[in-house]
Amino acid sequence: MALGNPYLDFYDDFMARMDDLEDKMLIPNPIRSEHRMQVDDPEDQVEEVEEVEEMEEVEEVEEVEEVEEAEATARSELDAEIRDNFQKLKRELNDWEQEEMLRDLEIGRVPERRGEDLVQLLIVIGEKLGVPIKERNIVYIIRSGIRWGRNYQAAGRVRRITVRLASRKLRDALLQAAHKRRQLTTTDVGLPGHPQRIYFNERLTQINRRLYRLARAGCRNNGWRYLWVKQGRIYVRKDNVSNVYAIRNDDNIKRAFEVE
């Protein structure tokens, strides 16, 4: 009995395996086909990825713009609120300051003298106006404003006298009497020199003093007849039959005189 050649057997087995493998290679493989389909057109996939990325970038830009717009709107609203609150606080502070001055008055056009006694001067003024004033009724009385030189004083530029009395009632009585008489002069109260009319006014805050100057200029430029102050409030009126306008801010000035 002849023995088989092991090499031939190995060769036959190898070839059989190769044939079988070749047959399998010829049979369509669904997994391989699917994989081939997926990678057949990689450019399309790149384009799709790029489109998605572009859409995401657009969405991100839009979101950033929306956030920035919302922040700008919120910031603008906050700024407006801060400005409104500041103006409101400023008005309230001015009103409070003016309220503190309701016992005060200012006396103008009284020449300054070295060593002058302002307390005694006010007592004499009260006597001339028919409003008795005691020293205890005077909280303080001082000269206020810029000290002018002699040449300016000779021209009537002297520091005003600022007075605070013990009560608003006494202050109002003195102002009312002064406005009724209107022609009280320096000679009437015993001061030397050429007679000068003495002026009496309510004391105003810095803000209200500025508004008063603007209102006075508006009246002068537009031919309005009346400008007055009552309890720290400024009023203007064109004539006897026109409306009365209260002046509390610049807008009131524009509205009263129709300034655009």
Residue, then its C-alpha position, 0 to 999 in steps of 0.5 A: m500500500a502506497l503511502g500518500n505524500p504529505y506535501l501533496d495533501f497539504y497542497d490540495d488542502f491549501m488550494a481547496r481553502m483558496d478556492d473556497l475563499e475565492d468563492k466567498m469573495l465573489i458573493p456580495n457581502p451586505i456589510r461590505s456593500e453598505h460600507r462601500m456605499q457609505v464611503d463611495d462619495p466622501e465629498d458629499q459627506v464633507e459638504e453636509v458636515e460643512e453645511v451643518e457647521e455653517m448653520e451652527e455658526v449662523e445660529e451662534v452668531e444670531e444668538v450672540e447678536e440677540v444677547e448683545e442686543a438684549e444687553a444693550t437694551a437692558r443697559s439703556e433702560l438702566d441708564a435711563e432709570i438711573r438718570d430719572n432717579f438722579q433727577k428725582l433725587k435732585r428735585e427732592l433734595n432741592d425741595w428739601e433745601q428750599e423748605e429749610m429756607l422758608r424762614d429766610l429772606e434776603i435784603g438787597r441794596v443796603p450799603e456796607r459799612r465797617g463795623e455795621d450792626l445788622v441786628q439793629l438795622l433789621i430791628v429798625i427796618g421792622e419798625k419802619l414796616g410796622v412789623p416788630i422784631k426782637e433780637r430773639n426773633i433773629v436766628y442769624i443775619i449776615r452778609s453773603g456773596i462776593r465782597w465788592g470794592r468801594n467803586y462797585q459799592a458806589a455803583g450799588r453793587v453790595r453784598r446782600i443781607t441774608v436773614r433767618l427768622a425764628s418763624r415763617k409767620l414773622r418772615d412772611a409778615l415782613l415780606q408782605a409789609a415790604h412789598k406793600r410799601r415798596q419804596l423803603t429807602t436807606t435814608d428811611v432806616g437812618l443810613p447815610g448817603h444818597p437814598q437807595r431803595i431797599y429790596f426784600n426777597e425770599r431766599l432761594t436755593q442755587i437751583n431755584r436762583r438760576l431758574y429765577r434768572l432764566a424766568r426773568a430773562g424770559c419775561r424781559n425778552n417776551g414782554w411778560r409783566y409778572l414774575w414773583v416768588k411765593q413760599g420758594r416757588i417761582y411763577v410767571r404771568k404774561d398779563n392780568v388775563s393770561n395763565v400763571y405758570a409755575i417754574r420748577n425746571d428748564d422744561n417749564i421755562k420752555r413751555a411758558f415762553e414757547v421756546e423750541 
